Amino acid sequence: VEAPEGPEGMVGIVHEKPELPKRPEKAHVFFGIYYLMTGLHGIHVLIGMCAIGWVFFRSTRGEFGPDYFTPVDLVGLYWHLVDLIWIYLFPLLYLIH
């Protein structure tokens, strides 16, 4: 198909809009959940890193020993819980498409 020459052809070219690829209807829901869960996990990782730093700082001052080590246990449990949740989130959000 040949385009008309001159101003008529230019007008036709200017007014043509390219077709954008269609998104699935529920894509906005998926990506909303995706970013929410990834962001929440990132916040919990930062909290865990701060808690590990706090325990490390206290341990260098000799505050923990065989009689008192509850914060070390609790921070370790928290960190591994965050890790375990990530093990489930990674396949759920990144590998299932």
PADODREN-875420 format. One record per residue (C-alpha): residue in one letter; residue number from 1; y, z, x negated. Coordinates in steps of 0.25 Angstrom, whole numbers, plus 5000, padded with zeros to 4 digits. Last residue first. Example, Ala and Ser with C-alpha at 12.3 -4.5 7.8 and 13.67 -1.06 7.14 Angstrom:
BEGIN
pt resn->S	resi->2	Y->4996	Z->5029	X->4945
pt resn->A	resi->1	Y->4982	Z->5031	X->4951
This chain:
BEGIN
pt resn->H	resi->97	Y->4934	Z->5143	X->4982
pt resn->I	resi->96	Y->4925	Z->5155	X->4977
pt resn->L	resi->95	Y->4926	Z->5156	X->4962
pt resn->Y	resi->94	Y->4940	Z->5162	X->4961
pt resn->L	resi->93	Y->4942	Z->5172	X->4973
pt resn->L	resi->92	Y->4928	Z->5177	X->4976
pt resn->P	resi->91	Y->4923	Z->5175	X->4962
pt resn->F	resi->90	Y->4934	Z->5183	X->4956
pt resn->L	resi->89	Y->4936	Z->5193	X->4966
pt resn->Y	resi->88	Y->4922	Z->5199	X->4965
pt resn->I	resi->87	Y->4922	Z->5201	X->4950
pt resn->W	resi->86	Y->4937	Z->5205	X->4952
pt resn->I	resi->85	Y->4933	Z->5217	X->4961
pt resn->L	resi->84	Y->4923	Z->5221	X->4950
pt resn->D	resi->83	Y->4934	Z->5221	X->4940
pt resn->V	resi->82	Y->4943	Z->5229	X->4949
pt resn->L	resi->81	Y->4932	Z->5239	X->4951
pt resn->H	resi->80	Y->4929	Z->5240	X->4936
pt resn->W	resi->79	Y->4944	Z->5243	X->4933
pt resn->Y	resi->78	Y->4944	Z->5254	X->4944
pt resn->L	resi->77	Y->4931	Z->5260	X->4939
pt resn->G	resi->76	Y->4936	Z->5261	X->4925
pt resn->V	resi->75	Y->4949	Z->5267	X->4929
pt resn->L	resi->74	Y->4941	Z->5277	X->4937
pt resn->D	resi->73	Y->4932	Z->5281	X->4925
pt resn->V	resi->72	Y->4943	Z->5282	X->4915
pt resn->P	resi->71	Y->4951	Z->5290	X->4925
pt resn->T	resi->70	Y->4939	Z->5300	X->4927
pt resn->F	resi->69	Y->4937	Z->5302	X->4912
pt resn->Y	resi->68	Y->4938	Z->5317	X->4911
pt resn->D	resi->67	Y->4927	Z->5326	X->4905
pt resn->P	resi->66	Y->4922	Z->5316	X->4894
pt resn->G	resi->65	Y->4936	Z->5313	X->4890
pt resn->F	resi->64	Y->4949	Z->5307	X->4895
pt resn->E	resi->63	Y->4963	Z->5311	X->4891
pt resn->G	resi->62	Y->4962	Z->5307	X->4876
pt resn->R	resi->61	Y->4975	Z->5301	X->4875
pt resn->T	resi->60	Y->4969	Z->5287	X->4872
pt resn->S	resi->59	Y->4961	Z->5289	X->4885
pt resn->R	resi->58	Y->4974	Z->5291	X->4893
pt resn->F	resi->57	Y->4980	Z->5278	X->4888
pt resn->F	resi->56	Y->4966	Z->5271	X->4891
pt resn->V	resi->55	Y->4966	Z->5277	X->4905
pt resn->W	resi->54	Y->4980	Z->5272	X->4908
pt resn->G	resi->53	Y->4977	Z->5258	X->4902
pt resn->I	resi->52	Y->4964	Z->5257	X->4910
pt resn->A	resi->51	Y->4973	Z->5261	X->4923
pt resn->C	resi->50	Y->4983	Z->5250	X->4919
pt resn->M	resi->49	Y->4973	Z->5240	X->4918
pt resn->G	resi->48	Y->4967	Z->5244	X->4931
pt resn->I	resi->47	Y->4980	Z->5243	X->4938
pt resn->L	resi->46	Y->4982	Z->5229	X->4932
pt resn->V	resi->45	Y->4968	Z->5225	X->4936
pt resn->H	resi->44	Y->4971	Z->5230	X->4950
pt resn->I	resi->43	Y->4984	Z->5221	X->4951
pt resn->G	resi->42	Y->4976	Z->5209	X->4946
pt resn->H	resi->41	Y->4966	Z->5212	X->4957
pt resn->L	resi->40	Y->4976	Z->5212	X->4968
pt resn->G	resi->39	Y->4982	Z->5199	X->4963
pt resn->T	resi->38	Y->4969	Z->5192	X->4963
pt resn->M	resi->37	Y->4966	Z->5197	X->4977
pt resn->L	resi->36	Y->4979	Z->5193	X->4982
pt resn->Y	resi->35	Y->4980	Z->5180	X->4975
pt resn->Y	resi->34	Y->4966	Z->5176	X->4980
pt resn->I	resi->33	Y->4969	Z->5181	X->4994
pt resn->G	resi->32	Y->4981	Z->5173	X->4995
pt resn->F	resi->31	Y->4974	Z->5161	X->4989
pt resn->F	resi->30	Y->4963	Z->5161	X->4999
pt resn->V	resi->29	Y->4972	Z->5163	X->5011
pt resn->H	resi->28	Y->4981	Z->5152	X->5006
pt resn->A	resi->27	Y->4969	Z->5143	X->5005
pt resn->K	resi->26	Y->4964	Z->5145	X->5019
pt resn->E	resi->25	Y->4968	Z->5131	X->5024
pt resn->P	resi->24	Y->4963	Z->5124	X->5012
pt resn->R	resi->23	Y->4974	Z->5117	X->5005
pt resn->K	resi->22	Y->4977	Z->5102	X->5007
pt resn->P	resi->21	Y->4982	Z->5094	X->4996
pt resn->L	resi->20	Y->4996	Z->5089	X->4997
pt resn->E	resi->19	Y->4998	Z->5075	X->5002
pt resn->P	resi->18	Y->5010	Z->5069	X->4994
pt resn->K	resi->17	Y->5022	Z->5066	X->5002
pt resn->E	resi->16	Y->5028	Z->5052	X->5004
pt resn->H	resi->15	Y->5043	Z->5052	X->5007
pt resn->V	resi->14	Y->5048	Z->5048	X->4994
pt resn->I	resi->13	Y->5038	Z->5036	X->4992
pt resn->G	resi->12	Y->5041	Z->5031	X->5006
pt resn->V	resi->11	Y->5056	Z->5032	X->5003
pt resn->M	resi->10	Y->5054	Z->5024	X->4990
pt resn->G	resi->9	Y->5047	Z->5013	X->4997
pt resn->E	resi->8	Y->5058	Z->5011	X->5007
pt resn->P	resi->7	Y->5068	Z->5011	X->4996
pt resn->G	resi->6	Y->5063	Z->4999	X->4989
pt resn->E	resi->5	Y->5048	Z->4994	X->4990
pt resn->P	resi->4	Y->5038	Z->4997	X->5001
pt resn->A	resi->3	Y->5026	Z->5004	X->4996
pt resn->E	resi->2	Y->5013	Z->4996	X->4994
pt resn->V	resi->1	Y->5000	Z->5000	X->5000
